Amino acid sequence: MSQASGDKTPIKMLHDRVLVEVDEEAGERRSSGGIVIPATAAMGARRLAWARVVATGPHARAVQTGDKVLFDPDDKAEVEVHGDLFVVMRERDVHAVAAERLGDESAGLYL
């Protein structure tokens, strides 16, 4: 992830680190009756989240920039970069990857 405009310093992810951007609206759910359940309403069980990968380190093998990944947001470190909020994690902390490029592989289900 590199930004070359103005005073923004380029950032390079190291090792197997992955930088993801969480869609804040994706946490909301709708019940079968049409009631909107906000992401802040905890149901007792831990809930995983989907996010878009914006940068990867050189040793990340299964994840690429632009992929959607499933991860546990409670275990990760958040960081603010140029006014935007991101999550930094190791590639091994990613539970699943959703990407068009995986269509040739046997994924088991489709989103």
C-alpha positions as CSV (number, residue, x, y, z in Angstrom):
1,M,0.0,0.0,0.0
2,S,1.8,3.1,-1.1
3,Q,0.5,6.6,-1.2
4,A,2.6,9.1,-3.2
5,S,0.5,12.3,-2.8
6,G,1.6,15.2,-0.6
7,D,2.8,14.4,2.9
8,K,1.6,10.8,2.9
9,T,4.4,8.3,3.6
10,P,4.4,5.0,1.7
11,I,3.6,1.9,3.8
12,K,5.0,-1.6,3.1
13,M,3.5,-4.5,5.0
14,L,6.2,-6.9,6.3
15,H,6.4,-10.7,6.6
16,D,3.0,-12.4,6.5
17,R,1.0,-9.4,7.7
18,V,-2.3,-8.5,6.1
19,L,-3.9,-5.0,6.2
20,V,-7.7,-5.1,5.8
21,E,-10.5,-2.5,5.6
22,V,-13.6,-3.5,7.4
23,D,-17.0,-2.4,5.9
24,E,-18.8,-0.8,8.8
25,E,-22.2,-1.5,7.3
26,A,-21.5,-5.2,6.7
27,G,-21.9,-5.8,10.5
28,E,-25.6,-5.1,10.3
29,R,-28.0,-8.0,9.8
30,R,-31.6,-8.2,8.9
31,S,-33.9,-10.7,10.7
32,S,-36.4,-12.9,8.7
33,G,-39.1,-10.4,9.8
34,G,-37.2,-7.5,8.4
35,I,-35.9,-6.0,11.6
36,V,-32.4,-4.5,11.3
37,I,-30.0,-5.8,13.9
38,P,-27.0,-3.5,14.4
39,A,-23.4,-4.9,14.6
40,T,-23.2,-3.6,18.2
41,A,-25.9,-6.0,19.3
42,A,-24.0,-9.0,20.6
43,M,-25.8,-12.3,20.6
44,G,-23.5,-14.0,23.1
45,A,-21.4,-15.9,20.6
46,R,-18.3,-14.6,19.0
47,R,-19.1,-13.2,15.5
48,L,-16.6,-13.3,12.6
49,A,-16.4,-10.4,10.1
50,W,-15.7,-10.0,6.4
51,A,-13.2,-7.4,5.2
52,R,-11.4,-6.3,2.0
53,V,-7.6,-6.8,1.8
54,V,-5.8,-3.6,0.9
55,A,-2.2,-4.7,1.4
56,T,-0.1,-7.8,2.1
57,G,3.4,-8.6,3.1
58,P,5.8,-10.5,0.9
59,H,5.3,-13.8,2.7
60,A,1.5,-13.9,2.5
61,R,0.7,-16.8,0.2
62,A,-3.0,-17.4,0.1
63,V,-4.3,-13.8,0.3
64,Q,-4.0,-11.1,-2.3
65,T,-5.0,-7.4,-2.4
66,G,-8.7,-7.1,-3.2
67,D,-9.7,-10.4,-1.7
68,K,-12.5,-10.6,0.9
69,V,-11.4,-12.4,4.1
70,L,-13.2,-13.8,7.1
71,F,-11.5,-13.1,10.5
72,D,-12.2,-12.6,14.2
73,P,-12.3,-8.8,14.8
74,D,-12.0,-9.2,18.6
75,D,-8.4,-10.6,18.3
76,K,-6.9,-8.0,16.0
77,A,-5.1,-4.7,16.2
78,E,-6.8,-1.6,14.6
79,V,-4.7,1.2,13.1
80,E,-5.6,4.5,11.6
81,V,-3.8,5.4,8.4
82,H,-4.4,8.8,6.7
83,G,-7.7,9.1,8.5
84,D,-9.0,5.6,7.6
85,L,-9.4,2.7,10.0
86,F,-7.7,-0.6,9.2
87,V,-7.0,-3.9,10.9
88,V,-3.6,-5.6,10.9
89,M,-3.3,-9.3,11.3
90,R,-1.1,-12.3,10.4
91,E,-2.2,-14.4,7.4
92,R,-2.7,-17.4,9.7
93,D,-5.5,-15.4,11.5
94,V,-7.6,-15.4,8.3
95,H,-10.3,-18.1,8.5
96,A,-11.5,-17.9,4.8
97,V,-10.8,-16.1,1.5
98,A,-13.5,-15.2,-1.0
99,A,-12.2,-14.1,-4.4
100,E,-13.1,-14.6,-8.1
101,R,-9.7,-16.1,-8.8
102,L,-10.6,-19.1,-6.5
103,G,-13.4,-20.2,-9.0
104,D,-11.2,-22.9,-10.5
105,E,-10.4,-24.5,-7.1
106,S,-12.9,-26.6,-5.1
107,A,-14.0,-24.1,-2.5
108,G,-17.1,-25.9,-1.2
109,L,-19.5,-23.0,-1.2
110,Y,-20.2,-19.7,-3.1
111,L,-21.0,-16.3,-1.6
